[in-house]
């Protein structure tokens, strides 16, 4: 199991970052895909922007962009239809043979922001 998968099992969203050019390497790798230098691991912000969403059999799925570089597909929780561009929280991540990502909106019904 990779470091990325091990961290997902602990509900930690991490990725590799180049020690030299500071590029976030996605998908995670031990070497930078830009300058080929070795990478280090760091946690990624759990807040991202909804890029796109779709429904399948009543369940909402979305693509959320983190740190303006990483795009992840996952389940969007909530009963309200999301808006493209809205800020989403990575509520849960896990690994069970496949990566699992669950997002929720940072905006509640009364318009206030979740932290």
Backbone as numpy.savetxt, mean C-alpha at the origin, in Angstrom:
# Nx Ny Nz CAx CAy CAz Cx Cy Cz
10.36 -17.74 2.42 9.51 -16.57 2.42 10.42 -15.32 2.42
10.04 -14.33 1.64 10.84 -13.11 1.54 10.63 -12.21 2.75
11.54 -11.29 2.92 11.42 -10.30 4.01 10.10 -9.54 3.90
9.74 -9.15 2.68 8.49 -8.43 2.44 7.30 -9.25 2.94
7.23 -10.52 2.59 6.14 -11.39 3.00 6.12 -11.60 4.51
7.30 -11.77 5.12 7.40 -11.93 6.57 6.85 -10.70 7.29
7.19 -9.51 6.80 6.71 -8.28 7.42 5.20 -8.11 7.24
4.68 -8.48 6.05 3.23 -8.42 5.84 2.49 -9.27 6.86
3.02 -10.45 7.16 2.39 -11.34 8.15 2.32 -10.68 9.52
3.19 -9.71 9.77 3.19 -8.96 11.04 2.45 -7.63 10.90
1.69 -7.47 9.80 0.94 -6.25 9.52 1.86 -5.04 9.38
3.05 -5.26 8.82 4.01 -4.18 8.57 4.16 -4.03 7.06
3.99 -2.79 6.58 4.14 -2.48 5.16 5.53 -1.89 4.96
6.45 -2.70 4.43 7.83 -2.28 4.23 8.20 -2.41 2.76
9.25 -1.74 2.38 9.77 -1.86 1.03 11.27 -1.60 1.08
11.94 -1.93 0.00 13.37 -1.67 -0.07 13.61 -0.29 -0.68
14.68 0.35 -0.20 15.06 1.68 -0.68 16.56 1.66 -0.95
16.96 2.26 -2.06 18.37 2.28 -2.44 19.16 3.14 -1.46
20.28 2.60 -0.98 21.13 3.34 -0.05 21.83 4.51 -0.75
22.02 4.40 -2.05 22.73 5.44 -2.78 21.79 6.50 -3.34
20.85 6.12 -4.20 20.01 7.11 -4.90 18.67 7.36 -4.20
18.36 6.61 -3.12 17.17 6.78 -2.29 15.86 6.43 -3.01
15.94 5.76 -4.15 14.74 5.33 -4.87 14.08 4.18 -4.11
12.76 4.25 -3.97 12.01 3.12 -3.42 11.94 2.08 -4.53
12.36 0.88 -4.22 12.42 -0.19 -5.22 11.17 -1.04 -5.10
10.33 -0.97 -6.13 9.09 -1.73 -6.15 9.01 -2.52 -7.43
8.76 -3.81 -7.40 8.60 -4.63 -6.19 9.91 -4.70 -5.41
9.80 -4.99 -4.10 10.99 -5.00 -3.25 12.08 -5.93 -3.77
13.30 -5.48 -3.62 14.46 -6.25 -4.09 15.66 -5.89 -3.24
16.66 -6.73 -3.25 17.90 -6.45 -2.53 18.80 -5.48 -3.29
18.46 -5.22 -4.56 19.27 -4.33 -5.39 18.39 -3.31 -6.09
18.90 -2.09 -6.22 18.18 -1.01 -6.87 18.04 -1.28 -8.37
16.84 -1.09 -8.90 16.62 -1.31 -10.33 16.99 -0.07 -11.16
17.56 0.95 -10.51 18.02 2.14 -11.21 19.55 2.18 -11.27
20.21 2.04 -10.10 21.68 2.15 -10.07 22.38 0.86 -9.65
21.61 -0.19 -9.36 22.11 -1.52 -9.00 22.82 -1.59 -7.65
22.71 -0.55 -6.85 23.28 -0.55 -5.52 22.43 -1.41 -4.59
22.98 -1.82 -3.45 22.22 -2.57 -2.46 21.15 -1.69 -1.82
20.10 -2.33 -1.35 18.99 -1.60 -0.73 18.92 -1.91 0.77
18.18 -1.07 1.46 17.85 -1.30 2.86 16.33 -1.34 2.96
15.82 -1.82 4.07 14.37 -1.93 4.26 13.88 -0.80 5.15
12.69 -0.30 4.84 12.07 0.71 5.69 10.55 0.60 5.59
9.88 1.10 6.64 8.41 1.12 6.62 7.93 2.18 5.65
6.83 1.89 4.99 6.19 2.80 4.05 4.99 3.42 4.76
4.71 4.67 4.45 3.54 5.35 5.02 2.29 4.52 4.75
1.40 4.48 5.71 0.16 3.72 5.55 -0.96 4.58 4.97
-0.67 5.82 4.63 -1.65 6.68 3.96 -1.29 6.78 2.49
-2.31 6.62 1.65 -2.09 6.69 0.21 -3.28 7.34 -0.48
-3.15 7.51 -1.78 -4.20 8.16 -2.57 -4.86 7.12 -3.48
-6.19 7.10 -3.48 -6.94 6.19 -4.32 -6.80 6.63 -5.78
-6.27 5.73 -6.61 -6.03 6.02 -8.02 -7.20 5.55 -8.87
-7.76 4.40 -8.51 -8.82 3.79 -9.30 -9.53 2.76 -8.43
-10.80 2.48 -8.75 -11.52 1.44 -8.02 -12.53 0.78 -8.95
-12.99 -0.40 -8.51 -13.97 -1.16 -9.27 -14.72 -2.06 -8.29
-15.91 -2.48 -8.70 -16.70 -3.41 -7.90 -16.78 -4.75 -8.62
-16.75 -5.82 -7.82 -16.94 -7.16 -8.34 -17.75 -7.93 -7.31
-18.93 -8.37 -7.70 -19.82 -9.14 -6.81 -20.06 -8.40 -5.49
-20.26 -7.09 -5.58 -20.57 -6.29 -4.41 -19.39 -5.87 -3.56
-18.20 -6.32 -3.91 -17.01 -5.96 -3.15 -16.21 -4.92 -3.93
-15.70 -3.91 -3.21 -14.94 -2.83 -3.85 -13.44 -3.14 -3.77
-12.77 -2.98 -4.89 -11.32 -3.14 -4.98 -10.75 -1.84 -5.49
-9.56 -1.49 -5.03 -8.96 -0.25 -5.48 -7.46 -0.35 -5.65
-6.93 0.61 -6.39 -5.49 0.79 -6.51 -5.15 2.04 -5.71
-4.28 1.89 -4.73 -3.88 3.01 -3.88 -2.38 3.24 -4.06
-2.02 4.52 -4.24 -0.63 4.89 -4.44 -0.04 5.43 -3.15
1.11 4.87 -2.76 1.81 5.26 -1.54 3.12 5.95 -1.88
3.39 7.04 -1.17 4.63 7.80 -1.33 4.90 8.17 -2.79
3.84 8.38 -3.54 3.90 8.79 -4.96 4.71 7.83 -5.83
4.88 6.58 -5.37 5.70 5.64 -6.14 5.16 4.22 -6.19
4.50 3.78 -5.14 4.10 2.38 -5.03 2.59 2.28 -5.20
2.15 1.45 -6.13 0.71 1.23 -6.33 0.36 -0.19 -5.92
-0.65 -0.29 -5.05 -1.06 -1.57 -4.48 -2.55 -1.78 -4.76
-2.90 -3.01 -5.12 -4.30 -3.39 -5.31 -4.79 -4.06 -4.03
-5.97 -3.66 -3.59 -6.53 -4.26 -2.39 -8.02 -4.02 -2.27
-8.58 -4.50 -1.19 -10.00 -4.35 -0.89 -10.24 -3.01 -0.22
-11.28 -2.31 -0.67 -11.67 -1.03 -0.06 -12.87 -1.29 0.83
-12.71 -1.06 2.14 -13.80 -1.26 3.11 -14.70 -0.04 3.13
-15.93 -0.24 3.53 -16.86 0.85 3.73 -18.07 0.70 2.84
-19.14 1.35 3.25 -20.39 1.23 2.50 -20.57 2.33 1.47
-19.80 3.41 1.60 -19.93 4.51 0.65 -19.00 4.32 -0.54
-19.46 4.81 -1.69 -18.65 4.74 -2.90 -17.45 5.67 -2.72
-16.22 5.18 -2.93 -15.04 6.03 -2.76 -14.90 7.03 -3.91
-14.07 8.03 -3.71 -13.76 9.02 -4.74 -12.31 8.89 -5.15
-12.06 8.86 -6.45 -10.68 8.85 -6.94 -9.98 10.09 -6.40
-8.78 9.91 -5.89 -8.01 11.01 -5.33 -8.12 11.13 -3.83
-9.10 10.46 -3.23 -9.24 10.58 -1.77 -8.13 9.82 -1.06
-7.82 10.26 0.16 -6.78 9.64 0.96 -7.35 8.39 1.63
-6.58 7.32 1.54 -6.98 6.04 2.12 -5.92 5.60 3.14
-6.35 4.85 4.13 -5.45 4.23 5.10 -5.25 2.77 4.73
-4.03 2.29 4.85 -3.80 0.86 4.77 -4.15 0.32 6.16
-5.34 -0.22 6.27 -5.86 -0.67 7.56 -5.22 -1.97 8.00
-4.99 -2.86 7.04 -4.42 -4.17 7.36 -3.67 -4.71 6.17
-2.53 -5.34 6.44 -1.84 -6.11 5.41 -1.46 -7.45 6.02
-1.37 -8.45 5.16 -1.08 -9.80 5.62 -0.56 -10.61 4.44
-0.17 -11.83 4.72 0.30 -12.73 3.66 -0.15 -14.14 4.01
-0.86 -14.78 3.06 -1.31 -16.17 3.25 -1.02 -17.00 2.00
0.09 -16.72 1.35 0.40 -17.30 0.05 0.21 -16.25 -1.03
-0.62 -15.27 -0.75 -0.83 -14.07 -1.57 -0.80 -12.87 -0.64
-0.42 -11.73 -1.19 -0.45 -10.50 -0.41 -1.91 -10.08 -0.19
-2.21 -9.57 0.99 -3.54 -9.10 1.34 -3.41 -7.65 1.81
-4.18 -6.76 1.17 -4.18 -5.35 1.55 -5.63 -4.90 1.70
-5.94 -4.26 2.83 -7.29 -3.76 3.08 -7.18 -2.26 3.37
-7.93 -1.47 2.58 -7.91 -0.02 2.70 -9.21 0.49 3.28
-9.14 1.63 3.96 -10.35 2.31 4.42 -10.16 3.81 4.19
-11.26 4.49 4.04 -11.23 5.93 3.81 -10.81 6.66 5.07
-10.09 7.78 4.91 -9.73 8.59 6.08 -10.84 9.57 6.41
-11.87 9.67 5.56 -12.97 10.60 5.80 -14.17 9.84 6.34
-14.67 10.30 7.47 -15.87 9.69 8.05 -17.10 10.39 7.51
-18.27 9.86 7.79 -19.53 10.42 7.27 -19.73 11.88 7.62
-19.27 12.34 8.78 -19.48 13.72 9.16 -18.43 14.65 8.54
-17.54 14.09 7.69 -16.54 14.89 7.00 -15.24 15.04 7.75
-15.16 14.54 9.00 -13.91 14.65 9.74 -12.92 13.62 9.25
-11.66 13.85 9.52 -10.59 12.97 9.07 -10.23 11.98 10.17
-10.01 10.72 9.79 -9.42 9.74 10.72 -7.93 9.99 10.73
-7.26 9.65 11.81 -5.81 9.84 11.83 -5.05 8.58 11.63
